[in-house]
Amino acid sequence: MTLHNELALELDPVARTGLLTAAQRARESARADPLFHDPLAAPLAGPPGAALLADFGDTPLISVRTRFFDEAIGRAMGHGGLHRLVIVAAGMDTRAYRLGLPGDVTVYELDRPEVLDHKERLLDGTATPTCRRVGVGVDLATADWGEALADAGFRAADGPTCWLVEGLNQYLAEPDALALLDRISDLSAPGSRLLTDFVTAAFLAAPEARPLLRVMAEWGAPWRFGTDEPGALLAGLGWRAEVRSFAEVGEELGRLLPGGREMSGWAVEATR
């Protein structure tokens, strides 16, 4: 058994979707007109990720979403901006390596220990982050991840933070998604930024979404939560949110997404 296959078997179904995301980022990077370049995506995806992508089909939303958050992180962290980025459920994320974040920035990557170990074993000796990268191995579903983050050196009182919660909310039950966002809010000093995305409630209820939702359930990673009012949701937690549909973002980037504004999902930049 190859290292890729051996490590992939260690991951739970939701974590394995990170291999799919990496495979799509690798496919995007190989295009003649890529929205971004992620040289680590292919080695992280490996044959298991490529097989998932072959089963799932091309997923341009992941490419549009990646570009959107790459640029949002640049706005938050660049030109004397914030110095801490916390990536919740980091999976196969490589932004600590590929965005050119400066050395005085700390990127905390939160995910299950086996997920972080998987990534680190695959990247061993092949890549070096441009900033300070801190892996925080914690089960977000069962453990006090805020305490684990503090044990890794994070202090909310040290100043504002940029948070990235990408491609996660739909896998959580609504109470768990709200609890996650509430905990992030508690740890966010004034001036903090929250970058996240939501599936629309309209999509989850739409008949045309049933084939995709069935596939995700069969993979063991059902989609549970969506909202049609992400701005109001975050306003209740003390955030001022700018909300855009991914269809709008994709159109600006020259990548049309199916479903239009009501079905493509929400891209959110919020300020505390």
C-alpha positions in Angstrom: 0.0 0.0 0.0 1.3 3.5 -0.9 1.9 6.2 1.6 -1.0 8.2 0.1 -3.4 5.3 0.4 -2.3 4.3 3.8 -2.7 7.9 5.2 -6.0 8.4 3.4 -7.4 5.4 5.2 -6.7 7.1 8.5 -9.0 10.1 7.7 -12.7 10.3 8.5 -15.1 11.0 5.6 -15.2 14.8 6.1 -11.5 14.9 6.3 -11.2 12.9 3.1 -13.2 15.7 1.3 -10.0 17.7 1.9 -8.3 15.4 -0.6 -11.0 16.2 -3.1 -10.4 19.9 -2.5 -6.7 19.5 -3.0 -7.3 17.6 -6.2 -9.5 20.4 -7.6 -6.8 22.9 -6.6 -4.3 20.8 -8.5 -6.5 20.7 -11.5 -7.0 24.5 -11.4 -3.3 25.0 -11.1 -2.6 23.0 -14.2 -4.9 25.2 -16.4 -3.5 27.7 -18.9 -5.5 30.4 -17.1 -5.4 29.4 -13.4 -7.1 31.5 -10.7 -4.2 30.6 -8.4 -1.2 28.4 -8.3 -0.9 25.7 -5.7 2.2 23.6 -6.4 1.5 21.5 -3.2 -2.0 20.5 -4.1 -1.2 17.6 -6.4 1.2 15.8 -3.9 -1.3 16.3 -1.1 -4.2 15.0 -3.1 -2.3 12.0 -4.4 -4.2 9.1 -6.1 -7.0 9.1 -3.4 -7.8 12.7 -4.1 -7.6 12.2 -7.9 -10.0 9.2 -7.6 -12.5 11.3 -5.5 -12.4 14.1 -8.1 -13.0 11.6 -10.9 -16.0 10.3 -9.1 -17.3 13.7 -8.1 -16.5 15.6 -11.3 -15.0 19.0 -11.8 -16.0 21.4 -9.0 -15.3 25.0 -10.2 -16.8 26.3 -6.9 -13.7 25.2 -5.1 -11.5 27.1 -7.5 -13.6 30.3 -7.2 -13.8 29.9 -3.4 -10.0 29.4 -3.1 -9.3 32.6 -5.2 -11.8 34.6 -3.2 -10.3 33.6 0.2 -6.7 34.0 -1.1 -7.5 37.6 -1.9 -9.4 38.2 1.3 -6.5 36.9 3.3 -4.2 39.3 1.4 -6.5 42.2 2.2 -6.5 41.3 5.9 -2.9 40.4 6.3 -1.1 42.6 3.9 0.5 46.1 4.2 0.9 46.1 7.9 -2.3 44.3 8.6 -3.1 41.5 11.0 -0.4 39.2 12.1 -2.4 36.1 13.1 -4.4 33.8 10.9 -6.3 30.9 12.4 -7.5 28.3 9.8 -10.3 26.2 11.3 -10.5 22.7 9.9 -7.4 23.4 7.9 -7.3 20.0 6.1 -4.9 20.2 3.1 -4.7 24.0 3.1 -1.3 25.3 1.9 -1.7 29.1 2.4 1.1 29.2 4.9 3.4 28.0 2.1 2.1 29.6 -1.0 0.7 33.1 -0.2 4.0 34.6 0.6 2.9 35.6 4.1 5.8 37.4 5.9 7.8 35.9 8.7 6.1 38.0 11.4 2.7 36.3 10.7 1.7 33.2 12.6 -0.7 30.8 11.0 -2.5 28.4 13.3 -3.9 25.4 11.6 -6.6 23.6 13.6 -7.7 20.1 12.7 -7.6 16.6 14.0 -4.1 15.3 14.8 -4.3 12.6 12.1 -5.2 15.2 9.4 -2.3 17.4 10.3 0.0 14.4 10.6 -1.1 13.2 7.2 -0.3 16.6 5.6 3.1 16.9 7.4 4.2 13.4 6.4 3.3 14.1 2.8 5.1 17.4 2.7 8.1 16.3 4.8 11.2 17.8 3.4 9.5 19.2 0.3 8.2 22.6 1.4 8.8 25.3 3.9 6.2 27.9 5.0 7.1 31.5 4.5 5.6 32.4 7.9 5.4 30.8 11.3 3.1 27.8 11.0 1.6 26.2 14.1 -0.3 23.0 13.8 -3.0 22.6 16.5 -4.2 19.0 16.7 -7.7 18.9 18.2 -11.0 17.3 17.4 -13.2 20.3 16.8 -16.3 18.3 17.5 -15.5 17.0 20.9 -12.7 19.0 22.5 -12.3 22.5 23.7 -10.4 23.8 20.7 -10.1 27.2 22.2 -8.1 25.7 25.0 -6.0 23.8 22.6 -5.3 27.0 20.6 -4.3 28.8 23.8 -2.0 25.9 24.7 -0.3 26.5 21.3 0.4 30.2 22.2 -2.7 32.0 21.0 -4.0 34.8 23.2 -7.1 36.7 22.2 -5.9 39.7 24.2 -2.9 40.1 22.0 -4.9 41.8 19.3 -7.1 41.2 16.3 -7.1 37.9 14.4 -8.1 36.8 10.9 -10.2 33.6 11.0 -10.7 31.4 8.0 -13.6 28.8 8.1 -13.7 27.5 4.6 -15.9 24.7 3.3 -16.9 23.5 6.8 -20.2 25.0 7.9 -22.3 22.8 5.7 -21.0 19.6 7.4 -22.1 20.8 10.9 -25.5 20.5 12.5 -27.0 24.0 12.9 -26.3 24.2 16.7 -22.7 23.1 16.2 -22.2 25.7 13.4 -23.6 28.4 15.6 -21.5 27.3 18.6 -18.3 27.4 16.4 -19.0 30.9 15.2 -19.9 32.0 18.7 -16.6 30.6 20.1 -14.7 32.4 17.4 -16.5 35.6 18.3 -15.5 35.2 21.9 -11.9 34.9 20.9 -11.9 37.9 18.5 -10.6 41.3 19.6 -12.0 44.4 17.9 -10.6 44.7 14.4 -10.6 41.0 13.8 -11.7 39.5 10.5 -13.8 36.4 9.8 -13.7 34.8 6.4 -16.2 32.1 5.8 -18.8 30.6 3.5 -22.2 29.1 3.7 -24.4 26.8 1.5 -27.8 28.4 0.9 -30.8 26.9 2.7 -32.5 27.2 -0.7 -29.9 24.8 -2.2 -30.4 22.2 0.6 -34.1 22.3 -0.1 -34.0 22.2 -3.9 -34.9 19.0 -5.8 -32.0 19.5 -8.2 -29.6 19.4 -5.3 -30.7 15.9 -4.2 -28.1 13.9 -6.4 -25.2 15.9 -4.9 -26.6 15.6 -1.3 -27.1 11.9 -1.8 -23.5 11.4 -2.9 -22.2 13.4 0.1 -24.4 11.3 2.4 -23.1 8.1 0.9 -19.6 9.3 1.4 -20.4 9.7 5.1 -20.1 13.5 4.9 -23.7 14.8 4.6 -24.5 18.4 4.3 -26.6 19.6 7.2 -26.6 23.4 7.5 -27.3 26.3 5.2 -28.6 29.8 5.5 -30.1 32.4 3.3 -29.3 35.2 5.7 -25.6 35.0 6.6 -25.3 38.7 7.3 -28.0 38.7 9.8 -26.6 35.5 11.4 -23.2 37.1 11.9 -24.6 40.5 13.0 -26.2 38.7 15.9 -22.7 37.7 16.9 -21.2 41.2 16.6 -19.8 41.1 13.1 -20.3 43.5 10.2 -20.5 41.2 7.2 -20.0 41.8 3.5 -21.8 39.0 1.7 -21.5 38.0 -1.9 -22.8 35.1 -3.9 -20.2 32.8 -5.3 -22.0 33.1 -8.7 -21.2 36.8 -8.7 -17.6 36.2 -7.7 -17.3 33.5 -10.3 -18.7 35.7 -13.1 -16.2 38.4 -12.2 -13.4 35.8 -12.5 -14.7 34.4 -15.8 -15.9 31.2 -14.2 -19.7 30.7 -14.4 -21.1 28.6 -11.6 -24.4 26.7 -11.9 -27.4 27.7 -9.9 -27.1 31.5 -9.9 -27.2 33.8 -6.9 -29.7 31.8 -4.9 -28.0 28.4 -5.2 -24.2 29.0 -5.5 -23.6 29.8 -1.8 -22.3 32.8 0.1 -18.8 34.2 0.4 -18.4 36.3 3.5 -15.9 38.8 4.8 -16.8 40.1 8.2 -15.2 42.6 10.6 -15.5 42.7 14.4 
